[in-house]
Amino acid sequence: MSETPLNKLKNGALNYASALLLRVDLIAEESRLNNKFELLGKKVTSFIKNDTLHAVKDDPGIVELIGAIHENEERIKELKNRCNKGCSSSSEKD
């Protein structure tokens, strides 16, 4: 009988720790995305200053950044979905 409250406590702590780690992951991905947007902005700004905006599409670095931004956005969407599912299922248990 005494194991049941301990198991509930342990499972609850594991659920909260898992949710916390998931949110930390989400924040880290959002930070990486922000950094990529800043880098993209700097690159585009340099093209604008040099009046070579027409050459943006030919720059492999910009194409790579746009691809990385898209991947980050997909990862963030996936993490948010997992966060929402985890939050709703843990609140239903309480």
PyMOL Python script that loads the backbone (N, CA, C, O; Angstrom):
from pymol import cmd

cmd.read_pdbstr("""\
ATOM      1  N   MET A   1       0.812  -1.201   0.000  1.00  0.00           N
ATOM      2  CA  MET A   1       0.000   0.000   0.000  1.00  0.00           C
ATOM      3  C   MET A   1       0.858   1.270   0.000  1.00  0.00           C
ATOM      4  O   MET A   1       0.509   2.265  -0.634  1.00  0.00           O
ATOM      5  N   SER A   2       1.976   1.221   0.714  1.00  0.00           N
ATOM      6  CA  SER A   2       2.794   2.421   0.792  1.00  0.00           C
ATOM      7  C   SER A   2       3.511   2.709  -0.526  1.00  0.00           C
ATOM      8  O   SER A   2       3.979   3.828  -0.733  1.00  0.00           O
ATOM      9  N   GLU A   3       3.607   1.722  -1.422  1.00  0.00           N
ATOM     10  CA  GLU A   3       4.267   1.940  -2.700  1.00  0.00           C
ATOM     11  C   GLU A   3       3.416   2.781  -3.645  1.00  0.00           C
ATOM     12  O   GLU A   3       3.962   3.510  -4.472  1.00  0.00           O
ATOM     13  N   THR A   4       2.128   2.698  -3.543  1.00  0.00           N
ATOM     14  CA  THR A   4       1.249   3.417  -4.467  1.00  0.00           C
ATOM     15  C   THR A   4       1.450   4.934  -4.386  1.00  0.00           C
ATOM     16  O   THR A   4       1.615   5.557  -5.435  1.00  0.00           O
ATOM     17  N   PRO A   5       1.446   5.556  -3.227  1.00  0.00           N
ATOM     18  CA  PRO A   5       1.699   7.000  -3.187  1.00  0.00           C
ATOM     19  C   PRO A   5       3.093   7.362  -3.692  1.00  0.00           C
ATOM     20  O   PRO A   5       3.271   8.393  -4.341  1.00  0.00           O
ATOM     21  N   LEU A   6       4.081   6.517  -3.395  1.00  0.00           N
ATOM     22  CA  LEU A   6       5.439   6.782  -3.882  1.00  0.00           C
ATOM     23  C   LEU A   6       5.502   6.687  -5.400  1.00  0.00           C
ATOM     24  O   LEU A   6       6.149   7.509  -6.049  1.00  0.00           O
ATOM     25  N   ASN A   7       4.838   5.694  -5.966  1.00  0.00           N
ATOM     26  CA  ASN A   7       4.815   5.560  -7.426  1.00  0.00           C
ATOM     27  C   ASN A   7       4.105   6.745  -8.063  1.00  0.00           C
ATOM     28  O   ASN A   7       4.543   7.253  -9.095  1.00  0.00           O
ATOM     29  N   LYS A   8       3.014   7.186  -7.454  1.00  0.00           N
ATOM     30  CA  LYS A   8       2.309   8.351  -7.988  1.00  0.00           C
ATOM     31  C   LYS A   8       3.196   9.587  -7.938  1.00  0.00           C
ATOM     32  O   LYS A   8       3.238  10.376  -8.882  1.00  0.00           O
ATOM     33  N   LEU A   9       3.896   9.740  -6.833  1.00  0.00           N
ATOM     34  CA  LEU A   9       4.803  10.881  -6.686  1.00  0.00           C
ATOM     35  C   LEU A   9       5.929  10.807  -7.715  1.00  0.00           C
ATOM     36  O   LEU A   9       6.267  11.803  -8.356  1.00  0.00           O
ATOM     37  N   LYS A  10       6.501   9.620  -7.863  1.00  0.00           N
ATOM     38  CA  LYS A  10       7.586   9.428  -8.825  1.00  0.00           C
ATOM     39  C   LYS A  10       7.104   9.698 -10.247  1.00  0.00           C
ATOM     40  O   LYS A  10       7.773  10.396 -11.009  1.00  0.00           O
ATOM     41  N   ASN A  11       5.949   9.150 -10.603  1.00  0.00           N
ATOM     42  CA  ASN A  11       5.408   9.353 -11.948  1.00  0.00           C
ATOM     43  C   ASN A  11       5.071  10.821 -12.195  1.00  0.00           C
ATOM     44  O   ASN A  11       5.295  11.341 -13.288  1.00  0.00           O
ATOM     45  N   GLY A  12       4.544  11.469 -11.200  1.00  0.00           N
ATOM     46  CA  GLY A  12       4.237  12.895 -11.333  1.00  0.00           C
ATOM     47  C   GLY A  12       5.492  13.719 -11.544  1.00  0.00           C
ATOM     48  O   GLY A  12       5.525  14.619 -12.384  1.00  0.00           O
ATOM     49  N   ALA A  13       6.529  13.402 -10.769  1.00  0.00           N
ATOM     50  CA  ALA A  13       7.804  14.116 -10.912  1.00  0.00           C
ATOM     51  C   ALA A  13       8.410  13.863 -12.287  1.00  0.00           C
ATOM     52  O   ALA A  13       8.953  14.783 -12.900  1.00  0.00           O
ATOM     53  N   LEU A  14       8.327  12.642 -12.775  1.00  0.00           N
ATOM     54  CA  LEU A  14       8.847  12.325 -14.108  1.00  0.00           C
ATOM     55  C   LEU A  14       8.081  13.069 -15.194  1.00  0.00           C
ATOM     56  O   LEU A  14       8.678  13.557 -16.154  1.00  0.00           O
ATOM     57  N   ASN A  15       6.766  13.158 -15.048  1.00  0.00           N
ATOM     58  CA  ASN A  15       5.957  13.874 -16.037  1.00  0.00           C
ATOM     59  C   ASN A  15       6.313  15.353 -16.067  1.00  0.00           C
ATOM     60  O   ASN A  15       6.457  15.938 -17.141  1.00  0.00           O
ATOM     61  N   TYR A  16       6.454  15.955 -14.901  1.00  0.00           N
ATOM     62  CA  TYR A  16       6.794  17.376 -14.850  1.00  0.00           C
ATOM     63  C   TYR A  16       8.209  17.625 -15.375  1.00  0.00           C
ATOM     64  O   TYR A  16       8.446  18.610 -16.074  1.00  0.00           O
ATOM     65  N   ALA A  17       9.148  16.740 -15.044  1.00  0.00           N
ATOM     66  CA  ALA A  17      10.519  16.893 -15.542  1.00  0.00           C
ATOM     67  C   ALA A  17      10.557  16.754 -17.057  1.00  0.00           C
ATOM     68  O   ALA A  17      11.270  17.493 -17.737  1.00  0.00           O
ATOM     69  N   SER A  18       9.793  15.813 -17.579  1.00  0.00           N
ATOM     70  CA  SER A  18       9.732  15.623 -19.026  1.00  0.00           C
ATOM     71  C   SER A  18       9.142  16.856 -19.709  1.00  0.00           C
ATOM     72  O   SER A  18       9.649  17.301 -20.739  1.00  0.00           O
ATOM     73  N   ALA A  19       8.082  17.400 -19.143  1.00  0.00           N
ATOM     74  CA  ALA A  19       7.459  18.603 -19.708  1.00  0.00           C
ATOM     75  C   ALA A  19       8.425  19.781 -19.644  1.00  0.00           C
ATOM     76  O   ALA A  19       8.484  20.584 -20.575  1.00  0.00           O
ATOM     77  N   LEU A  20       9.168  19.891 -18.571  1.00  0.00           N
ATOM     78  CA  LEU A  20      10.139  20.975 -18.432  1.00  0.00           C
ATOM     79  C   LEU A  20      11.245  20.854 -19.473  1.00  0.00           C
ATOM     80  O   LEU A  20      11.613  21.847 -20.102  1.00  0.00           O
ATOM     81  N   LEU A  21      11.775  19.653 -19.660  1.00  0.00           N
ATOM     82  CA  LEU A  21      12.821  19.442 -20.661  1.00  0.00           C
ATOM     83  C   LEU A  21      12.311  19.719 -22.066  1.00  0.00           C
ATOM     84  O   LEU A  21      13.045  20.242 -22.905  1.00  0.00           O
ATOM     85  N   LEU A  22      11.072  19.374 -22.322  1.00  0.00           N
ATOM     86  CA  LEU A  22      10.473  19.646 -23.625  1.00  0.00           C
ATOM     87  C   LEU A  22      10.381  21.154 -23.865  1.00  0.00           C
ATOM     88  O   LEU A  22      10.639  21.626 -24.973  1.00  0.00           O
ATOM     89  N   ARG A  23      10.020  21.889 -22.850  1.00  0.00           N
ATOM     90  CA  ARG A  23       9.927  23.352 -22.985  1.00  0.00           C
ATOM     91  C   ARG A  23      11.311  23.983 -23.133  1.00  0.00           C
ATOM     92  O   ARG A  23      11.470  24.961 -23.862  1.00  0.00           O
ATOM     93  N   VAL A  24      12.305  23.433 -22.450  1.00  0.00           N
ATOM     94  CA  VAL A  24      13.681  23.929 -22.610  1.00  0.00           C
ATOM     95  C   VAL A  24      14.145  23.682 -24.040  1.00  0.00           C
ATOM     96  O   VAL A  24      14.783  24.543 -24.646  1.00  0.00           O
ATOM     97  N   ASP A  25      13.828  22.514 -24.578  1.00  0.00           N
ATOM     98  CA  ASP A  25      14.131  22.198 -25.974  1.00  0.00           C
ATOM     99  C   ASP A  25      13.483  23.215 -26.913  1.00  0.00           C
ATOM    100  O   ASP A  25      14.112  23.696 -27.856  1.00  0.00           O
ATOM    101  N   LEU A  26      12.223  23.532 -26.642  1.00  0.00           N
ATOM    102  CA  LEU A  26      11.480  24.484 -27.461  1.00  0.00           C
ATOM    103  C   LEU A  26      12.131  25.862 -27.424  1.00  0.00           C
ATOM    104  O   LEU A  26      12.279  26.511 -28.459  1.00  0.00           O
ATOM    105  N   ILE A  27      12.514  26.301 -26.246  1.00  0.00           N
ATOM    106  CA  ILE A  27      13.160  27.611 -26.102  1.00  0.00           C
ATOM    107  C   ILE A  27      14.502  27.632 -26.834  1.00  0.00           C
ATOM    108  O   ILE A  27      14.848  28.631 -27.464  1.00  0.00           O
ATOM    109  N   ALA A  28      15.250  26.545 -26.755  1.00  0.00           N
ATOM    110  CA  ALA A  28      16.539  26.472 -27.441  1.00  0.00           C
ATOM    111  C   ALA A  28      16.350  26.540 -28.958  1.00  0.00           C
ATOM    112  O   ALA A  28      17.100  27.231 -29.647  1.00  0.00           O
ATOM    113  N   GLU A  29      15.355  25.830 -29.476  1.00  0.00           N
ATOM    114  CA  GLU A  29      15.080  25.870 -30.915  1.00  0.00           C
ATOM    115  C   GLU A  29      14.639  27.264 -31.346  1.00  0.00           C
ATOM    116  O   GLU A  29      15.048  27.743 -32.404  1.00  0.00           O
ATOM    117  N   GLU A  30      13.813  27.914 -30.542  1.00  0.00           N
ATOM    118  CA  GLU A  30      13.378  29.269 -30.878  1.00  0.00           C
ATOM    119  C   GLU A  30      14.557  30.232 -30.871  1.00  0.00           C
ATOM    120  O   GLU A  30      14.605  31.152 -31.688  1.00  0.00           O
ATOM    121  N   SER A  31      15.500  30.037 -29.970  1.00  0.00           N
ATOM    122  CA  SER A  31      16.698  30.869 -29.918  1.00  0.00           C
ATOM    123  C   SER A  31      17.556  30.652 -31.160  1.00  0.00           C
ATOM    124  O   SER A  31      18.066  31.610 -31.739  1.00  0.00           O
ATOM    125  N   ARG A  32      17.715  29.398 -31.567  1.00  0.00           N
ATOM    126  CA  ARG A  32      18.478  29.101 -32.780  1.00  0.00           C
ATOM    127  C   ARG A  32      17.816  29.737 -34.000  1.00  0.00           C
ATOM    128  O   ARG A  32      18.494  30.276 -34.875  1.00  0.00           O
ATOM    129  N   LEU A  33      16.495  29.670 -34.050  1.00  0.00           N
ATOM    130  CA  LEU A  33      15.756  30.275 -35.156  1.00  0.00           C
ATOM    131  C   LEU A  33      15.970  31.778 -35.181  1.00  0.00           C
ATOM    132  O   LEU A  33      16.195  32.362 -36.241  1.00  0.00           O
ATOM    133  N   ASN A  34      15.902  32.393 -34.032  1.00  0.00           N
ATOM    134  CA  ASN A  34      16.122  33.834 -33.940  1.00  0.00           C
ATOM    135  C   ASN A  34      17.521  34.204 -34.440  1.00  0.00           C
ATOM    136  O   ASN A  34      17.686  35.186 -35.163  1.00  0.00           O
ATOM    137  N   ASN A  35      18.521  33.419 -34.054  1.00  0.00           N
ATOM    138  CA  ASN A  35      19.893  33.671 -34.503  1.00  0.00           C
ATOM    139  C   ASN A  35      20.015  33.568 -36.022  1.00  0.00           C
ATOM    140  O   ASN A  35      20.711  34.362 -36.655  1.00  0.00           O
ATOM    141  N   LYS A  36      19.334  32.586 -36.592  1.00  0.00           N
ATOM    142  CA  LYS A  36      19.381  32.419 -38.046  1.00  0.00           C
ATOM    143  C   LYS A  36      18.703  33.591 -38.755  1.00  0.00           C
ATOM    144  O   LYS A  36      19.184  34.053 -39.790  1.00  0.00           O
ATOM    145  N   PHE A  37      17.589  34.073 -38.203  1.00  0.00           N
ATOM    146  CA  PHE A  37      16.922  35.234 -38.790  1.00  0.00           C
ATOM    147  C   PHE A  37      17.812  36.472 -38.708  1.00  0.00           C
ATOM    148  O   PHE A  37      17.860  37.268 -39.646  1.00  0.00           O
ATOM    149  N   GLU A  38      18.517  36.636 -37.587  1.00  0.00           N
ATOM    150  CA  GLU A  38      19.425  37.773 -37.448  1.00  0.00           C
ATOM    151  C   GLU A  38      20.553  37.703 -38.473  1.00  0.00           C
ATOM    152  O   GLU A  38      20.903  38.707 -39.092  1.00  0.00           O
ATOM    153  N   LEU A  39      21.113  36.520 -38.645  1.00  0.00           N
ATOM    154  CA  LEU A  39      22.183  36.341 -39.623  1.00  0.00           C
ATOM    155  C   LEU A  39      21.670  36.607 -41.040  1.00  0.00           C
ATOM    156  O   LEU A  39      22.346  37.256 -41.838  1.00  0.00           O
ATOM    157  N   LEU A  40      20.491  36.111 -41.342  1.00  0.00           N
ATOM    158  CA  LEU A  40      19.885  36.357 -42.655  1.00  0.00           C
ATOM    159  C   LEU A  40      19.668  37.852 -42.869  1.00  0.00           C
ATOM    160  O   LEU A  40      19.935  38.371 -43.953  1.00  0.00           O
ATOM    161  N   GLY A  41      19.190  38.536 -41.849  1.00  0.00           N
ATOM    162  CA  GLY A  41      18.970  39.976 -41.943  1.00  0.00           C
ATOM    163  C   GLY A  41      20.260  40.726 -42.206  1.00  0.00           C
ATOM    164  O   GLY A  41      20.280  41.665 -43.002  1.00  0.00           O
ATOM    165  N   LYS A  42      21.334  40.328 -41.550  1.00  0.00           N
ATOM    166  CA  LYS A  42      22.630  40.975 -41.770  1.00  0.00           C
ATOM    167  C   LYS A  42      23.115  40.765 -43.197  1.00  0.00           C
ATOM    168  O   LYS A  42      23.629  41.685 -43.833  1.00  0.00           O
ATOM    169  N   LYS A  43      22.943  39.530 -43.698  1.00  0.00           N
ATOM    170  CA  LYS A  43      23.379  39.244 -45.061  1.00  0.00           C
ATOM    171  C   LYS A  43      22.570  40.046 -46.074  1.00  0.00           C
ATOM    172  O   LYS A  43      23.134  40.632 -46.999  1.00  0.00           O
ATOM    173  N   VAL A  44      21.267  40.073 -45.903  1.00  0.00           N
ATOM    174  CA  VAL A  44      20.409  40.816 -46.833  1.00  0.00           C
ATOM    175  C   VAL A  44      20.716  42.309 -46.743  1.00  0.00           C
ATOM    176  O   VAL A  44      20.730  43.000 -47.762  1.00  0.00           O
ATOM    177  N   THR A  45      20.958  42.805 -45.544  1.00  0.00           N
ATOM    178  CA  THR A  45      21.297  44.218 -45.372  1.00  0.00           C
ATOM    179  C   THR A  45      22.578  44.564 -46.130  1.00  0.00           C
ATOM    180  O   THR A  45      22.670  45.629 -46.741  1.00  0.00           O
ATOM    181  N   SER A  46      23.564  43.668 -46.090  1.00  0.00           N
ATOM    182  CA  SER A  46      24.809  43.940 -46.826  1.00  0.00           C
ATOM    183  C   SER A  46      24.561  43.972 -48.330  1.00  0.00           C
ATOM    184  O   SER A  46      25.178  44.765 -49.041  1.00  0.00           O
ATOM    185  N   PHE A  47      23.666  43.118 -48.821  1.00  0.00           N
ATOM    186  CA  PHE A  47      23.318  43.152 -50.245  1.00  0.00           C
ATOM    187  C   PHE A  47      22.623  44.463 -50.598  1.00  0.00           C
ATOM    188  O   PHE A  47      22.875  45.045 -51.653  1.00  0.00           O
ATOM    189  N   ILE A  48      21.753  44.920 -49.713  1.00  0.00           N
ATOM    190  CA  ILE A  48      21.044  46.178 -49.961  1.00  0.00           C
ATOM    191  C   ILE A  48      22.022  47.346 -49.967  1.00  0.00           C
ATOM    192  O   ILE A  48      21.950  48.213 -50.838  1.00  0.00           O
ATOM    193  N   LYS A  49      22.930  47.375 -49.004  1.00  0.00           N
ATOM    194  CA  LYS A  49      23.912  48.465 -48.927  1.00  0.00           C
ATOM    195  C   LYS A  49      24.810  48.504 -50.155  1.00  0.00           C
ATOM    196  O   LYS A  49      25.184  49.577 -50.627  1.00  0.00           O
ATOM    197  N   ASN A  50      25.150  47.332 -50.667  1.00  0.00           N
ATOM    198  CA  ASN A  50      26.025  47.257 -51.839  1.00  0.00           C
ATOM    199  C   ASN A  50      25.245  47.353 -53.150  1.00  0.00           C
ATOM    200  O   ASN A  50      25.820  47.252 -54.233  1.00  0.00           O
ATOM    201  N   ASP A  51      23.934  47.549 -53.041  1.00  0.00           N
ATOM    202  CA  ASP A  51      23.056  47.661 -54.211  1.00  0.00           C
ATOM    203  C   ASP A  51      23.166  46.432 -55.123  1.00  0.00           C
ATOM    204  O   ASP A  51      23.170  46.545 -56.349  1.00  0.00           O
ATOM    205  N   THR A  52      23.255  45.261 -54.490  1.00  0.00           N
ATOM    206  CA  THR A  52      23.328  43.999 -55.242  1.00  0.00           C
ATOM    207  C   THR A  52      22.212  43.056 -54.814  1.00  0.00           C
ATOM    208  O   THR A  52      22.412  41.843 -54.746  1.00  0.00           O
ATOM    209  N   LEU A  53      21.061  43.599 -54.532  1.00  0.00           N
ATOM    210  CA  LEU A  53      19.939  42.798 -54.037  1.00  0.00           C
ATOM    211  C   LEU A  53      19.536  41.703 -55.033  1.00  0.00           C
ATOM    212  O   LEU A  53      19.040  40.648 -54.637  1.00  0.00           O
ATOM    213  N   HIS A  54      19.752  41.961 -56.313  1.00  0.00           N
ATOM    214  CA  HIS A  54      19.397  40.969 -57.334  1.00  0.00           C
ATOM    215  C   HIS A  54      20.228  39.684 -57.197  1.00  0.00           C
ATOM    216  O   HIS A  54      19.828  38.638 -57.707  1.00  0.00           O
ATOM    217  N   ALA A  55      21.371  39.754 -56.518  1.00  0.00           N
ATOM    218  CA  ALA A  55      22.262  38.601 -56.371  1.00  0.00           C
ATOM    219  C   ALA A  55      21.949  37.754 -55.138  1.00  0.00           C
ATOM    220  O   ALA A  55      22.620  36.752 -54.891  1.00  0.00           O
ATOM    221  N   VAL A  56      20.942  38.145 -54.370  1.00  0.00           N
ATOM    222  CA  VAL A  56      20.609  37.411 -53.141  1.00  0.00           C
ATOM    223  C   VAL A  56      20.278  35.958 -53.440  1.00  0.00           C
ATOM    224  O   VAL A  56      20.729  35.056 -52.735  1.00  0.00           O
ATOM    225  N   LYS A  57      19.501  35.734 -54.471  1.00  0.00           N
ATOM    226  CA  LYS A  57      19.060  34.360 -54.765  1.00  0.00           C
ATOM    227  C   LYS A  57      20.208  33.455 -55.197  1.00  0.00           C
ATOM    228  O   LYS A  57      20.079  32.232 -55.150  1.00  0.00           O
ATOM    229  N   ASP A  58      21.331  34.041 -55.618  1.00  0.00           N
ATOM    230  CA  ASP A  58      22.475  33.245 -56.063  1.00  0.00           C
ATOM    231  C   ASP A  58      23.464  32.952 -54.943  1.00  0.00           C
ATOM    232  O   ASP A  58      24.403  32.179 -55.135  1.00  0.00           O
ATOM    233  N   ASP A  59      23.268  33.551 -53.792  1.00  0.00           N
ATOM    234  CA  ASP A  59      24.183  33.349 -52.670  1.00  0.00           C
ATOM    235  C   ASP A  59      23.849  32.032 -51.967  1.00  0.00           C
ATOM    236  O   ASP A  59      22.757  31.887 -51.418  1.00  0.00           O
ATOM    237  N   PRO A  60      24.781  31.066 -51.977  1.00  0.00           N
ATOM    238  CA  PRO A  60      24.494  29.765 -51.345  1.00  0.00           C
ATOM    239  C   PRO A  60      24.291  29.863 -49.833  1.00  0.00           C
ATOM    240  O   PRO A  60      23.559  29.067 -49.246  1.00  0.00           O
ATOM    241  N   GLY A  61      24.942  30.844 -49.209  1.00  0.00           N
ATOM    242  CA  GLY A  61      24.771  31.011 -47.763  1.00  0.00           C
ATOM    243  C   GLY A  61      23.348  31.395 -47.397  1.00  0.00           C
ATOM    244  O   GLY A  61      22.807  30.923 -46.397  1.00  0.00           O
ATOM    245  N   ILE A  62      22.751  32.244 -48.202  1.00  0.00           N
ATOM    246  CA  ILE A  62      21.373  32.674 -47.943  1.00  0.00           C
ATOM    247  C   ILE A  62      20.405  31.524 -48.197  1.00  0.00           C
ATOM    248  O   ILE A  62      19.461  31.313 -47.435  1.00  0.00           O
ATOM    249  N   VAL A  63      20.647  30.790 -49.271  1.00  0.00           N
ATOM    250  CA  VAL A  63      19.787  29.637 -49.570  1.00  0.00           C
ATOM    251  C   VAL A  63      19.865  28.620 -48.431  1.00  0.00           C
ATOM    252  O   VAL A  63      18.852  28.050 -48.028  1.00  0.00           O
ATOM    253  N   GLU A  64      21.070  28.399 -47.920  1.00  0.00           N
ATOM    254  CA  GLU A  64      21.260  27.464 -46.806  1.00  0.00           C
ATOM    255  C   GLU A  64      20.554  27.965 -45.547  1.00  0.00           C
ATOM    256  O   GLU A  64      19.921  27.184 -44.836  1.00  0.00           O
ATOM    257  N   LEU A  65      20.661  29.266 -45.272  1.00  0.00           N
ATOM    258  CA  LEU A  65      19.982  29.838 -44.106  1.00  0.00           C
ATOM    259  C   LEU A  65      18.472  29.688 -44.203  1.00  0.00           C
ATOM    260  O   LEU A  65      17.815  29.356 -43.216  1.00  0.00           O
ATOM    261  N   ILE A  66      17.927  29.927 -45.369  1.00  0.00           N
ATOM    262  CA  ILE A  66      16.471  29.808 -45.549  1.00  0.00           C
ATOM    263  C   ILE A  66      16.039  28.366 -45.329  1.00  0.00           C
ATOM    264  O   ILE A  66      14.999  28.118 -44.721  1.00  0.00           O
ATOM    265  N   GLY A  67      16.829  27.410 -45.819  1.00  0.00           N
ATOM    266  CA  GLY A  67      16.528  25.999 -45.575  1.00  0.00           C
ATOM    267  C   GLY A  67      16.592  25.654 -44.096  1.00  0.00           C
ATOM    268  O   GLY A  67      15.738  24.932 -43.582  1.00  0.00           O
ATOM    269  N   ALA A  68      17.614  26.177 -43.411  1.00  0.00           N
ATOM    270  CA  ALA A  68      17.759  25.923 -41.975  1.00  0.00           C
ATOM    271  C   ALA A  68      16.612  26.557 -41.195  1.00  0.00           C
ATOM    272  O   ALA A  68      16.122  25.975 -40.227  1.00  0.00           O
ATOM    273  N   ILE A  69      16.186  27.736 -41.606  1.00  0.00           N
ATOM    274  CA  ILE A  69      15.055  28.402 -40.948  1.00  0.00           C
ATOM    275  C   ILE A  69      13.796  27.561 -41.104  1.00  0.00           C
ATOM    276  O   ILE A  69      13.036  27.386 -40.152  1.00  0.00           O
ATOM    277  N   HIS A  70      13.583  27.048 -42.295  1.00  0.00           N
ATOM    278  CA  HIS A  70      12.403  26.197 -42.519  1.00  0.00           C
ATOM    279  C   HIS A  70      12.453  24.949 -41.631  1.00  0.00           C
ATOM    280  O   HIS A  70      11.443  24.564 -41.042  1.00  0.00           O
ATOM    281  N   GLU A  71      13.624  24.320 -41.536  1.00  0.00           N
ATOM    282  CA  GLU A  71      13.763  23.133 -40.682  1.00  0.00           C
ATOM    283  C   GLU A  71      13.506  23.476 -39.219  1.00  0.00           C
ATOM    284  O   GLU A  71      12.843  22.720 -38.508  1.00  0.00           O
ATOM    285  N   ASN A  72      14.035  24.625 -38.767  1.00  0.00           N
ATOM    286  CA  ASN A  72      13.799  25.048 -37.381  1.00  0.00           C
ATOM    287  C   ASN A  72      12.315  25.292 -37.133  1.00  0.00           C
ATOM    288  O   ASN A  72      11.787  24.905 -36.091  1.00  0.00           O
ATOM    289  N   GLU A  73      11.647  25.926 -38.079  1.00  0.00           N
ATOM    290  CA  GLU A  73      10.211  26.195 -37.908  1.00  0.00           C
ATOM    291  C   GLU A  73       9.422  24.899 -37.791  1.00  0.00           C
ATOM    292  O   GLU A  73       8.497  24.800 -36.985  1.00  0.00           O
ATOM    293  N   GLU A  74       9.790  23.903 -38.599  1.00  0.00           N
ATOM    294  CA  GLU A  74       9.110  22.605 -38.520  1.00  0.00           C
ATOM    295  C   GLU A  74       9.374  21.936 -37.172  1.00  0.00           C
ATOM    296  O   GLU A  74       8.463  21.368 -36.570  1.00  0.00           O
ATOM    297  N   ARG A  75      10.605  22.002 -36.705  1.00  0.00           N
ATOM    298  CA  ARG A  75      10.966  21.412 -35.408  1.00  0.00           C
ATOM    299  C   ARG A  75      10.212  22.107 -34.275  1.00  0.00           C
ATOM    300  O   ARG A  75       9.743  21.456 -33.341  1.00  0.00           O
ATOM    301  N   ILE A  76      10.099  23.431 -34.365  1.00  0.00           N
ATOM    302  CA  ILE A  76       9.375  24.186 -33.333  1.00  0.00           C
ATOM    303  C   ILE A  76       7.899  23.810 -33.349  1.00  0.00           C
ATOM    304  O   ILE A  76       7.284  23.651 -32.294  1.00  0.00           O
ATOM    305  N   LYS A  77       7.333  23.667 -34.534  1.00  0.00           N
ATOM    306  CA  LYS A  77       5.928  23.268 -34.634  1.00  0.00           C
ATOM    307  C   LYS A  77       5.718  21.890 -34.003  1.00  0.00           C
ATOM    308  O   LYS A  77       4.739  21.667 -33.292  1.00  0.00           O
ATOM    309  N   GLU A  78       6.647  20.972 -34.273  1.00  0.00           N
ATOM    310  CA  GLU A  78       6.566  19.623 -33.695  1.00  0.00           C
ATOM    311  C   GLU A  78       6.674  19.676 -32.173  1.00  0.00           C
ATOM    312  O   GLU A  78       5.910  19.012 -31.473  1.00  0.00           O
ATOM    313  N   LEU A  79       7.625  20.467 -31.657  1.00  0.00           N
ATOM    314  CA  LEU A  79       7.796  20.580 -30.209  1.00  0.00           C
ATOM    315  C   LEU A  79       6.567  21.216 -29.556  1.00  0.00           C
ATOM    316  O   LEU A  79       6.154  20.792 -28.477  1.00  0.00           O
ATOM    317  N   LYS A  80       5.981  22.225 -30.198  1.00  0.00           N
ATOM    318  CA  LYS A  80       4.780  22.849 -29.641  1.00  0.00           C
ATOM    319  C   LYS A  80       3.618  21.860 -29.606  1.00  0.00           C
ATOM    320  O   LYS A  80       2.848  21.839 -28.645  1.00  0.00           O
ATOM    321  N   ASN A  81       3.491  21.043 -30.648  1.00  0.00           N
ATOM    322  CA  ASN A  81       2.443  20.018 -30.649  1.00  0.00           C
ATOM    323  C   ASN A  81       2.656  19.018 -29.517  1.00  0.00           C
ATOM    324  O   ASN A  81       1.711  18.641 -28.825  1.00  0.00           O
ATOM    325  N   ARG A  82       3.910  18.592 -29.334  1.00  0.00           N
ATOM    326  CA  ARG A  82       4.214  17.669 -28.240  1.00  0.00           C
ATOM    327  C   ARG A  82       3.948  18.323 -26.888  1.00  0.00           C
ATOM    328  O   ARG A  82       3.450  17.680 -25.963  1.00  0.00           O
ATOM    329  N   CYS A  83       4.282  19.600 -26.784  1.00  0.00           N
ATOM    330  CA  CYS A  83       4.040  20.342 -25.539  1.00  0.00           C
ATOM    331  C   CYS A  83       2.544  20.404 -25.238  1.00  0.00           C
ATOM    332  O   CYS A  83       2.117  20.163 -24.109  1.00  0.00           O
ATOM    333  N   ASN A  84       1.767  20.726 -26.248  1.00  0.00           N
ATOM    334  CA  ASN A  84       0.321  20.837 -26.058  1.00  0.00           C
ATOM    335  C   ASN A  84      -0.298  19.493 -25.699  1.00  0.00           C
ATOM    336  O   ASN A  84      -1.177  19.423 -24.840  1.00  0.00           O
ATOM    337  N   LYS A  85       0.155  18.435 -26.346  1.00  0.00           N
ATOM    338  CA  LYS A  85      -0.367  17.101 -26.030  1.00  0.00           C
ATOM    339  C   LYS A  85       0.035  16.682 -24.630  1.00  0.00           C
ATOM    340  O   LYS A  85      -0.772  16.113 -23.895  1.00  0.00           O
ATOM    341  N   GLY A  86       1.280  16.957 -24.253  1.00  0.00           N
ATOM    342  CA  GLY A  86       1.773  16.586 -22.924  1.00  0.00           C
ATOM    343  C   GLY A  86       1.076  17.350 -21.832  1.00  0.00           C
ATOM    344  O   GLY A  86       0.757  16.788 -20.784  1.00  0.00           O
ATOM    345  N   CYS A  87       0.832  18.629 -22.060  1.00  0.00           N
ATOM    346  CA  CYS A  87       0.167  19.460 -21.049  1.00  0.00           C
ATOM    347  C   CYS A  87      -1.282  19.024 -20.857  1.00  0.00           C
ATOM    348  O   CYS A  87      -1.773  18.950 -19.731  1.00  0.00           O
ATOM    349  N   SER A  88      -1.956  18.737 -21.961  1.00  0.00           N
ATOM    350  CA  SER A  88      -3.368  18.371 -21.841  1.00  0.00           C
ATOM    351  C   SER A  88      -3.515  16.991 -21.210  1.00  0.00           C
ATOM    352  O   SER A  88      -4.443  16.764 -20.434  1.00  0.00           O
ATOM    353  N   SER A  89      -2.601  16.059 -21.535  1.00  0.00           N
ATOM    354  CA  SER A  89      -2.742  14.723 -20.951  1.00  0.00           C
ATOM    355  C   SER A  89      -2.342  14.718 -19.472  1.00  0.00           C
ATOM    356  O   SER A  89      -2.911  13.957 -18.689  1.00  0.00           O
ATOM    357  N   SER A  90      -1.377  15.548 -19.078  1.00  0.00           N
ATOM    358  CA  SER A  90      -0.998  15.553 -17.665  1.00  0.00           C
ATOM    359  C   SER A  90      -2.040  16.272 -16.812  1.00  0.00           C
ATOM    360  O   SER A  90      -2.224  15.933 -15.643  1.00  0.00           O
ATOM    361  N   SER A  91      -2.730  17.270 -17.394  1.00  0.00           N
ATOM    362  CA  SER A  91      -3.762  17.946 -16.615  1.00  0.00           C
ATOM    363  C   SER A  91      -5.005  17.077 -16.484  1.00  0.00           C
ATOM    364  O   SER A  91      -5.760  17.218 -15.522  1.00  0.00           O
ATOM    365  N   GLU A  92      -5.228  16.167 -17.455  1.00  0.00           N
ATOM    366  CA  GLU A  92      -6.369  15.269 -17.343  1.00  0.00           C
ATOM    367  C   GLU A  92      -6.159  14.248 -16.230  1.00  0.00           C
ATOM    368  O   GLU A  92      -7.124  13.776 -15.629  1.00  0.00           O
ATOM    369  N   LYS A  93      -4.889  13.904 -15.952  1.00  0.00           N
ATOM    370  CA  LYS A  93      -4.600  12.923 -14.904  1.00  0.00           C
ATOM    371  C   LYS A  93      -4.801  13.490 -13.516  1.00  0.00           C
ATOM    372  O   LYS A  93      -5.106  12.754 -12.578  1.00  0.00           O
ATOM    373  N   ASP A  94      -4.625  14.842 -13.373  1.00  0.00           N
ATOM    374  CA  ASP A  94      -4.713  15.450 -12.046  1.00  0.00           C
ATOM    375  C   ASP A  94      -6.095  15.518 -11.510  1.00  0.00           C
ATOM    376  O   ASP A  94      -6.303  16.009 -10.400  1.00  0.00           O
TER     377      ASP A  94
END
""", "prot")
cmd.dss("prot")
cmd.show_as("cartoon", "prot")
cmd.util.cbc("prot")
cmd.orient("prot")
